[in-house]
Amino acid sequence: MSFPMGQLAFTCGVNDKVANSEAFSRFVRESIGRHANGDWGDLCDEDKQANEAAVKNGSRLFSAYEHQGLPKIWVITEGDRSATTVLFPDEY
């Protein structure tokens, strides 16, 4: 599965954490790769199925990733595929 991800953006919070933590930076890179490959992370089956449909119909794609000891992140690709944003849930 593949889809255009557009411009990649980090929120200020994610950007600051990436700059200060190699472990978090690695987690973000891996999560972006998972998102790009259709591995939607820590979502319920219903949300994963919604993403599968969204790849085909051009709706927004949403993934959530968790790793022990690191803050949870969300990765959102806009429906028009112009941009993909990595953010903390409280930044939505």
Secondary structure as UniProt FT lines:
FT   STRAND          7..10
FT   HELIX           12..20
FT   HELIX           22..36
FT   TURN            37..38
FT   HELIX           45..57
FT   STRAND          61..67
FT   TURN            68..69
FT   STRAND          70..77
FT   TURN            79..80
FT   STRAND          83..87
FT   HELIX           89..91
//
